[in-house]
Amino acid sequence: MRIDLSVRQLEAFVQVATTGSFRQAALQLGQSQPALSSAIRRAEQSLGARLFDRDTRHVRITATGQELLPIARRVLRDFDHALGDLGEFMAGRSGRVTVAALPSTSVSLVPRAMAAFLRAHPQVSLSLVEAPADALLALVEEGRADFGLSVRPQPRQRLQYRHLLDDPFVLLCRRDDPLAARTSVPWSVFATRPCLVSAPHSSIRQITDAAFLRLRSPVRPLMDFPSVAACGAMVGAGLGVAALPVLALELVNMAELAAVPLARPGVTRPIGLVTRVGRSLPPAARAFMDSLMPDAPASGPA
């Protein structure tokens, strides 16, 4: 049996039962007595039972009303709590947020931002997915991540990009390499020294390949490195030098290595916040994204 009672009808019933007076109940609820009487009448019709016996002088709650009263109070209490939860959710203070990040940003940028956000929003559940650029952008595009920290997407992808920072490239070499004593090194060094490059589909490789193409002398990499951590180990073993963005150095054991700024030309990797075009973020995801970059304007599809 489906019982169709509104919150307004339950409030009217509880208030009359509490005050023992239609007039006092109407005053407490800030409505007219005829409106209150109508609400009680519709509740009784829905229940198929009288809730009050009343005459010109007295209002008495019925046996049915007595049994309904604790249930109605519990429903109203739960409703108030649910409204409070809804308010917290709409204010971005509760909910679930999934962030996708490049390995470098998942180490260098996201953890501190998550810690600061959770101190202010302890009811929000955050999860972090680490992925290379292509997989990361696919996660956002498919809706499996609310937003990502990544390089700028390709124009064909229906993704929106908000620029966060420029991540400059440096030369990674051994501490005992003469290059380590330099204040900067030109990109042309890669045409004269054995060098290591990242996997073909990584965001780093696209940028280093473009930089190499601008050189007068061809660059012939010795080999690809499968991960940034592996790159550090390979450079440390003396296999060659490499170009890495500064944020990626968080993934490298730098004990025996040096990072030297690369110049002529100065090259950076753009890092920003990526969302799917046409998808509205949940309030908590929007709040966390804005906490990373509160004053940045949004660009169009990138």
Secondary structure as GFF3:
##gff-version 3
##sequence-region A 1 302
A	DSSP	alpha_helix	7	19	.	.	.	ID=ss1
A	DSSP	alpha_helix	22	29	.	.	.	ID=ss2
A	DSSP	alpha_helix	33	47	.	.	.	ID=ss3
A	DSSP	beta_strand	52	54	.	.	.	ID=ss4
A	DSSP	beta_strand	59	61	.	.	.	ID=ss5
A	DSSP	alpha_helix	63	90	.	.	.	ID=ss6
A	DSSP	beta_strand	94	101	.	.	.	ID=ss7
A	DSSP	alpha_helix	103	108	.	.	.	ID=ss8
A	DSSP	alpha_helix	110	120	.	.	.	ID=ss9
A	DSSP	beta_strand	123	130	.	.	.	ID=ss10
A	DSSP	alpha_helix	133	141	.	.	.	ID=ss11
A	DSSP	beta_strand	147	150	.	.	.	ID=ss12
A	DSSP	beta_strand	159	174	.	.	.	ID=ss13
A	DSSP	three_ten_helix	178	181	.	.	.	ID=ss14
A	DSSP	beta_strand	185	186	.	.	.	ID=ss15
A	DSSP	three_ten_helix	187	191	.	.	.	ID=ss16
A	DSSP	beta_strand	195	198	.	.	.	ID=ss17
A	DSSP	alpha_helix	203	213	.	.	.	ID=ss18
A	DSSP	beta_strand	223	225	.	.	.	ID=ss19
A	DSSP	alpha_helix	228	236	.	.	.	ID=ss20
A	DSSP	beta_strand	241	245	.	.	.	ID=ss21
A	DSSP	three_ten_helix	246	251	.	.	.	ID=ss22
A	DSSP	beta_strand	257	263	.	.	.	ID=ss23
A	DSSP	beta_strand	268	276	.	.	.	ID=ss24
A	DSSP	alpha_helix	283	292	.	.	.	ID=ss25
###
